[in-house]
Amino acid sequence: MKVAIVGAGLIGHTIAHLLRETGDYEVVAMDRDQAALDKLAAQGIPTRRVDSGDAAALRGALQGFDALVNALPYYLAVSVASAAKGAGVHYFDLTEDVRATHAIRALADEADHAFMPQCGLAPGFIGIAAHELANRFTEIRDVKMRVGALPEFPTNALKYNLTWSVDGLINEYCQPCEAIRDSRTQWVQPLEGLEHFSLDGTEYEAFNTSGGLGTLCETLAGRVETLDYKSVRYPGHRDLMQFLLEDLRLSSERDTLKSIMRRAIPSTAQDVVLIFITVTGMRDGQLVQEVFTRKIFAKTVGGVAMSAIQITTAGAMCAVLDLFREGALPRKGFVRQEQVSLKGFLGNRFGGLYEGRGIEVKVEV
């Protein structure tokens, strides 16, 4: 399968490495940043310099490919998806942006190829797992989805390090959040709904952020009383972000906030991804609750040191693409994450990264 990976940043780099290691994919990385491409080329991954903001140039570069994996920031998603449709290739991305996903869904209508956005951790895997748990109940009362990408050793006042896209992080802190309350779908405000919990002796907080539910509200509409998604952080983070975004009004000065965060908050590869899902409802006449939880730490995969967010985000994308290649997913139109089975995902060679297993590498004799 010939795959174009558009975006040669951290996650795009990781996806390219994971896919190439199997020997089942012919991968070419595309980006406008030559320095980023040079890092991939140094590892033997073919690259092509393309202006990712130029839909016509991208469409031309995609000729001869089977699929496009979009690892660019959310605000380029619709343009890249349009190029994929024009080139007649299957489309996959990692976006958490609700409006971009709606636009891509419109592009997918009557398309001859598959369009599958939101293939990361949240949205992405979190929806696959929550949907599987929900289907085990005859009546669903509550579905609570909590995900955190956190530094393993927090040291600053925010108790946070940059582990993924700053653009995506700020976007999910600023956009309205979809939820179901009293069996009705509604919009709730980001940074609200603050709650505290402990897991394995560590205290956490969680609050509303945008996009993590993917299409799950629509999928479970009419079947669930309460459904929500919240980001997990260490206690105190939300109050400081609210001060920056609301009191200092930086929500309307996002470029300023991005500059501040990039200058002041270091990145880290020593991180942990926390996944915590609870579903409550009726089964066999009894009110019961099921919990799905994982903690995933940074480790070496395929000879490359990877952070937990690299493992979970790139691993989820590769797992979904692998399942698609194997014929386990629809070949045309809009594809939801909930159409992926949890068993199939975790049984996949890339999905196994969520279970602590490594990927299978094809050895040439």
N, C-alpha and C positions, 0 to 999 in steps of 0.2 A: 504494500500500500504506500503510495507516494503522498507525503504530507508536507504542506508548507506551514511553518510556524512563524507567524507574524508577530514580532516583538521579541527582541533578544535580551530582555532584562533577566532578572534573577529567575523568575518562574518559567519564562520561555526557554532559558538556558537549561533548566532542570528537565523540562518536558523533552527537549531535544535529546539530552543525554539518556534519559530513561528509555525512550522509544528506540534509539539507536542500539542500545545495549542488547535488545532482544534479537536483533538481526532480521526482524519481520517488517521493518519500516524503512523506507527511503525518505530521509528527512532533509529538508532545506530550510535554513533560518533566514528570515527576511526582516530588515529594519532599515531606518534611515541613518542610524548611528553606526558609523564604521568602526569605532572603537569597540562597541559591544559585539559586533560581528567578528572582529579580529580575535576576541577571546574564544569564541566558538570555533573559529577556523583553526586556532592553535590546538584544539582537541580533535581535529579531523572531521568536524561537522561542516558540510557544504553550506555556504552562505551566499546571499545575493542582496546587494544594496538596492532598496526600493523605498521610495517616499510613501510611507504608510498612510499619510494624509491625502494622497493623490489616488482617488478611487480608480481612475482610468489606468494609471500606471500599475496599480496593484492588480487590477483585473487582467491586464496583459501578462503580468508575471506569473499568474496562477494557471496559465494554460498548460495542460498536461498533468496537473495534479489531481488526486482523488479527493483530498480534503484539506481544509484550512483550519488551523488551530490559532485562535486570536488570543494572544497574551499581552495585548496593549491595554492602556487605561480605558475605563468605562466610556469616556466621552467620544472615543473613536469607534465604538462597537457597531453602530448603525452603518457608518460609512464602510467599514470593513465587511460587514455582512452583505451590504449591497454589491460590493465587488465580488464576493463569493457567488452570489446569485447570478451576476452577469457572466462570470467565468464558468458557471455550471459545476461547482464543486460543493461538497458537503461542508457545513459550517459548525464549528464548536467554539465556545468562548467561556470566560470565567466571570463575566460581569455580575455585579450585585445591583446594578442600577435598574430600577423598576421600569422607568420610561423607555430605556433602551431595549429592555426585554419585550415590552409591548410592541415597539416598532419592528423588532426582528420577527416577532410572531406574525405581524402583518405581511412582512416579506415572504414568510414561509407558506402563506396561503397559496394553494395550487402550485407550489414549487415542485420541481421534479427531483430535488435533492433534499437531504435532511438538514434542518436548522435546530441545533441543540445548544442554547445558551446556558449559563449558570452551572458549569461543570466542575466547580471547585469544591471547597469544604463547606462553606455556607454563604450563598446558596450552593447546593450540590449534594454532597454526601449526607448532610444533616436531614434533608428532605427525604432522601431514599430510606434512611433508617427510621425516621418518624412515621413515614407512610406504612412501612412494614409493621411496626408496632401497632399502629392504629387499626390495621386490618385484622388484628387478632381479637378485636372486641365486637360484640353484637351492638352495643351502644357506646359511643365515645363521649365522655364528659369533658375531659381536659387534655390538651396536648401542649406541653411546655418544652421548648427547644432552647438550649443554652450552649453557646460556643465561645471559647476564649483562645486567642493566640497571644501568649504571655511570655515575658522574660522569665527564665528559671530563677534568676537572681536579681530581683528589682532593687535599684539603688537610688533612683531620683524621686522627686516629689510626686510625679505622675504614676510612679511604679509601673513604668512602661518603657519598652524599647521599640524601635521601628523594625518590624519583622516582615512587612509586606508593603503594598502600594500606599503611599501617603495620600494620593488622590482618592483612592477607594475608601480609606479610613475616614477622611473628612466628609466624604459624600454620605457615608452611612450614618454619621453623626448629625447630619443636617437635613436629610430628606424625611418626609412623613413615612410612617411605618404601617404596613398592613397587618391587621389582626382580626380575629373573630371574638366578639363579646356577646353573650346572651344569644348565641346562634346567628348573629348578624355580622357580616363583614364590614369593617370600619377602618378609618385611619386614626392612628394614635401618634403622639408627638415623640420624636427622638429624645433620648436622655431621660425620659420620664419612666414611670413604672419601676423605680428603684427597689431592689430586694437584696437580701443578704443570705448566704448559705455557706456551709462548710463541707469540705470533701477531703478525706484522708488527713484531717487535722489542720487544713489550710482554710483560712477565711477568704471569701470572695464576695463581690457584689455583681449584680447584673442589671441591665437597663435596656430600654427599647433602642434598637438601631434598625436602619432600613435595609431591606433587600434579602435578608437571610431566609425568609420563608419561600422564596421562589414562587412557584405556582401552586403551593400547597393549600392556600386559602380557597382557591377555586376548586381544587380537587376534592377537598373535604367539606365544601359548602353544603349545608343541610344535614351533615352527619355529626358535627361536633359543636358543643356549646362554647368552648373556649379554646383558642389556638393563638399562641404568640411565640415570638422569637426575641431573644435578648443576648447581647454581647456580655461576656464575663470579663471582669477586670479585678484587680486587687482593690480593696476598700480605699476610697478617697479619690480615685481617678475621675469618676463621673463629676464630682463637684468642681474639680479644677477645669475640666473640659467645658462644663457649663459656664464657668466664669469667663473663659476665653471666648467661647462662641456667642454667648448671650450678653453678659455684662460688658465685655470689651467689643462686642458687635463684630467679631471676626468671622461670623458665619456669612457675612456679606463681603468679606475681604479674604476670600479663600487663598489667593496667591500669597498674601502676606502671612497667613497662618502656616501655609506649607513651607514657606521660606524659614519661618521661625522654628518649626519642628525639625526640619532637615538640618538646621544649623545647631540646634540645642539638644536634640534627642538622638543618641547614637543608635545604630542598628546593632543587632546581636544575632549570632547563630546558636546561642545557648538558650533555646526557648522550649516551651511546652504548649501543646495544643490540648485543650480540655473540651470534651464533648459530653453533654449531660442532657438526656432526653427522658421525660416522664410522661406516660400516658395513663390516664385513669378512666375507667368505664365499667360497663356491665359485661360479664361473661358467665354463662351458665347460671344466670339468676343472681350472681354475686357481684358486689362492687369490688374491683381489684385494680391494682396499679402495677405497671411494668416499667422498669428503668433500664436504659441503655447508657452506659458510660465508658469512656475511653480516655486515657492520658497517653499522648504520643510525644516522645522526646526526640531531640536531634540525634542523629547517628550517621554512620557511613553507609551509603547505599551504592552498590555497583562500583566501589572503589573511590567514591566521591563523598566528602563530608557534606551533609545536608541538614539544614535547620528543620524543625518540626513543621513549620508552615510550608516550606518547600516540599517536604514529604507528603503532607496531606493535600495540598492544593494541586501540585503536579501529579501526584499519585492518583487522585480522583479523576483528573482529566484523562490521564493515560488509561485508566481502567475503563472509563466510559467509551473511549475511542477503540479500545481493544474489543469490548463487547459488541460495538457497532461493526467492527471488521469481521467478527465471528458470526454476524447475522442475528444477534440477540435483540436488536433494536430496530425500529422502523427505518426504512431507507429513504423516506420522503416526508416533507411537511415538518411541522413543529413538533419537537420531541421534548417531553417533560422529564425532569429528573425522576419523578415518581414512577415512570415506566421502566426503570431499572430495578431489578429485584435485589434485595439486600444480600441474599444468599449468593446470587450470581456475582455481585460486586466483590464481596469478601472472598469468594472463591477464585477470583481473578488474580493473575500474577502480580498486577499492580495494586489492586484493591487489598491484597494481602499485606501491604505496607501498614494498613490500619490495624492489622493483627500482629504486627511485629515480625512478619516474615519478609524475606528479601525477594527480589524479582528473579525470574528465571532468565538466564542468559544463554543464548544459542551459541554453542561451541562448534566452530568449523573444523572438520578433520581433514 
